[in-house]
């Protein structure tokens, strides 16, 4: 497994945990809102990694993008 693939899979786990956290209405909105910049940073990096992998000639399925490479 490449370094990029490992980073992607680790970030994807964080992304889904963050999504669950941000969607949790039992946590006050102000508390959730303060984590939005970090959430966006994770999402941007996931996108960058997918772009890098595709530029290298590797094709990724939607399943791989959503569930891990």
C-alpha positions in Angstrom: 0.0 0.0 0.0 1.4 3.4 -1.0 1.9 6.3 1.4 -0.9 8.2 -0.5 -3.2 5.3 -0.2 -2.6 5.0 3.5 -3.0 8.7 4.0 -6.3 8.6 2.0 -7.7 5.7 4.0 -6.8 7.3 7.4 -8.3 10.7 6.3 -11.4 9.0 5.0 -12.0 7.5 8.5 -11.6 10.9 10.0 -13.9 12.4 7.4 -16.7 10.0 8.3 -16.2 10.5 12.0 -16.3 14.2 11.5 -19.4 13.9 9.4 -21.1 12.0 12.2 -20.0 14.6 14.8 -21.2 17.5 12.7 -24.6 15.8 12.2 -25.0 15.1 15.9 -27.8 17.4 17.1 -27.1 16.5 20.7 -23.9 18.5 20.5 -24.5 22.3 20.6 -24.3 24.0 17.2 -21.6 26.4 18.3 -19.4 23.5 19.4 -19.9 21.7 16.1 -19.4 24.8 14.0 -15.9 25.4 15.4 -14.8 22.1 13.7 -16.0 23.0 10.2 -12.6 24.4 9.1 -10.9 21.2 10.0 -13.6 19.2 8.3 -13.1 21.2 5.1 -9.3 20.7 5.3 -9.8 16.9 5.5 -12.2 17.0 2.5 -9.8 19.1 0.4 -6.9 16.8 1.1 -9.0 13.8 0.2 -9.8 15.5 -3.1 -6.1 16.3 -3.7 -5.1 12.7 -3.1 -7.7 11.4 -5.5 -6.4 13.8 -8.1 -2.8 12.8 -7.5 -3.7 9.1 -7.8 -5.6 9.7 -11.0 -2.8 11.7 -12.5 -0.5 8.8 -12.0 -2.8 6.8 -14.3 -4.6 4.7 -11.7 -8.4 4.6 -12.1 -10.5 4.7 -9.0 -14.1 3.5 -8.7 -16.7 5.4 -6.8 -16.7 2.6 -4.3 -13.0 3.0 -3.7 -13.4 6.7 -3.3 -16.3 6.3 -0.8 -15.1 3.3 1.1 -11.3 3.4 0.9 -8.6 2.3 -1.5 
